[in-house]
């Protein structure tokens, strides 16, 4: 009987470790999110496998970019731009990008933006808090 006790203890403790290792599911940032940044209106419309970014500057110049995206369990959104309709500067078809996100208190918080043409100016405008404007 004594020789079975260590094996029994291992069997009882093992499930606790497997539960602790599983990441908690993150809330997906699905819906439409918007923010203003120095005269630039930025809108993300996020679906399970696609995203549409719309940028409108103070002069009314509009850029729309569609992307195929993926989401990880540790709150990383990544993608590739598949189509661009632009009257100004912005992303180009084939550009890769990623950012960390958090959904809390009805807001989307974007941080750590990276990508093919991402620079400090882009980070300044894109990173930050977005308000939900619908699904």
Buried (B, 14 or more C-beta within 10 A) or exposed (E): EEEEEEEEEEEEEEEEEEEEEEEEEBEBBBBBBBBEEEEBBBBBBBEEEEBBBBBBBEEEBBBBBBBEBEBEEEBBBBBBBBEBEBEEEBBEEEBBBBBBBBBEEEBBBBEEBEBEEBEEEBBEBBBBEBEBEEE
